[in-house]
Amino acid sequence: MTRLKLLITMLGIGMLGLAGAAFDGAAHASTSSTVVSTKSTSIGTILVTGSGKTLYIDSADKPPHFACTGACLKTWPPLKAVGSVKAAGAAKSSLLGTTKGPGGKTVTYGGHPLYTYPSDTKSLPLSGQGQHGFYVLSPTASKITKAVPKKFPGGQVPGY
């Protein structure tokens, strides 16, 4: 009887280990991709990260030569490719890619490296639009040069 209890205990521990491995794999799979999605805004449908952060292009970039280097990368961090790169919303998988950039493996859309702007906030998500040659991008990979409507102090409409 003691051997049977030992065998059952060992099997139970083994099953818990397998269940833990399954959960670890599921958690890891959900974080192993970079998502480019879309959002409707006052200036049109634009590209955003999977978490909704606005994405920009640098109109001075001529890939594979990047205009944004050094201190510029602190103001305009490139969207780093982590794992696979996936499209959501109206973003097109066929336009997604990666390139080796100054900040590492960078996500591209229609050949344009993508950047974020840390000064964007939930209430001012387009604060980088038109700043120093950076513009938002449409799902067709076209640069959107429209200015953000000026209705509030600071020149931006809060929210999307």
N, C-alpha and C positions, 0 to 999 in steps of 0.2 A: 504494500500500500504506500509506503514511503517513496518508493521509486516512481509510482504513478503520480503522486503529488509533485515530486521534483520535475517530472516530465511535463506536467500541465503548467507548472510555474515557468519553466524554461520556454515553452511554447508561447505562453502569454507575453513574456518579455520580448520574445522575437517578433510577435505580432505588433506590439507597441512600437518597436524599432522600425518596422516596415511602414506603419501608419505615419510615424514622424517623418520618415524619408519622403513619403508621398506628399505630406503637407509642405515640407521644405521645397520640393520640386515645384509645387504649385505656386508658392510664394516667389520663388526665383524666376519662374516663367513669366510672371506678371511684371517683373521689373527689368526684363531683359530686352526691352524694345524702346525706341524713341518714336513718339507719335507726332505727326504733323496733321492738324485738323483745320477747320475753318470756323469763322464766326461772322455774323452779319453786323456791320457797324454803320455809323452815319456816313461813311465815305465809300461803302460797298462791302462785299464779302472779302475777308482777308484771311491769311494764314495765321494760325496760332499753334502753340505747343499743345500737347495733350492735356495740360493743366489750364489752358486758356490764356497763356501769356502771348502777347503780340509778337510776331516775327517780322523782321525787317531785312532788306538787302542794302548793301553799300553800292551805290551807283558808280563808285570809282573802282570797284573790283574788276579785274580782267583775268578771271581764272585761267591758269593756275597761279597767277600773281595776285596777291591780296593787298589792297590799299590800307586796310586796317591792321596795323601791327603795333607792338609796344603798348604805350599808354591807351591807345584807342581800344584795345581789347578789354581793358578794364571798364570802359564806358559802354562798349558794345560787345559783350561776350558772344562768341559764336555758339550756335546750337550744336552741342557735341553729340555724335552718334554713339549711343550705348546699345549694344546688341543689334537686333534687326531694326530697320527703319520702316514704319508703317504709316499709311494714309488713313484718315478718317474724315467724316463729313464730305464736303465737296472736293477735298484735296485728292489729287490723282496719283496713284502708285507709280504710274509710268513716268511721272516727272520727278520723283524722289530719287536721290542718290547720295553719295558721300564723296568727300575729297580730303586729302591731307592738307590741313590748313595750319596757320600759325598757332592755333590753340589745340591742335591734335586732329583727330578724325571729325570732320565737320559735315553736318547735313546740308545737302543742296536741294534746290527745287528749280527745275528747268535750267539747271546748270549754275544757278545763283547760290552762293553760300548764304546761309540764314543766320541772323543775329537776333539777340534779345536786347532790351534796353532796361536796365535795372531801375531807372527812374519812373517807369510806367507803374501805375497803381491801379487798384480796382476802380477807383473813381475817375482816373485819368489814364485809360489804357492805351491811348495813342499819342502820348507826350513826345515820342521820338519822331513822329511823322514829319519829314522834311528837314530834320535837324542834321546838319553837316553832310548832306547827300544820302541820308538813310531814308528809305521809303518802305511802306508795306507792300505786300505782293498779293495779287489775286490768285484764285485757284487755277487760272489759265497761265500762270507764271508771268503775268504782265505787271509792271511796276505801276502802282497807284500814286499819282502825284497830287491828288486833290488835297486841299488844306482841310484841316479839321475845323468845323464851324465854330465861330467865336461868339459864344453866348454868355460866358461866365468869366469872372476874373481868372487870369491865367491862360485865357484863350482856348479853353476846351470845354466840350460838353461832357459832364460827368457820365460815366458808364458807356455802354455800347449803344 
